């Protein structure tokens, strides 16, 4: 078994769902949003599902 530490800064950006999907927050939501249309703002509010390779998943997600 590998004794590498989990990458905590990256782990905090991810959310693991009950079914095992990995969700990430979309970029571009911090500032300068007043000029965006409401539909674009709401579209960015929804999370985005990503897939990670087994190696990246083992390095970046806490082991259960």
SULSULKA-V253226 format. One record per helix or strand of 2 or more residues. SS is the DSSP state (h for helix, s for strand). FROM is the first residue (numbers start at 0). LEN is the number of residues. If there is no record, write none. Layout:
BEGIN
{{SS;FROM;LEN} {SS;FROM;LEN}}
END
This chain:
BEGIN
{{h;7;4} {s;13;3} {s;21;3} {h;37;8} {s;47;3} {h;53;7}}
END
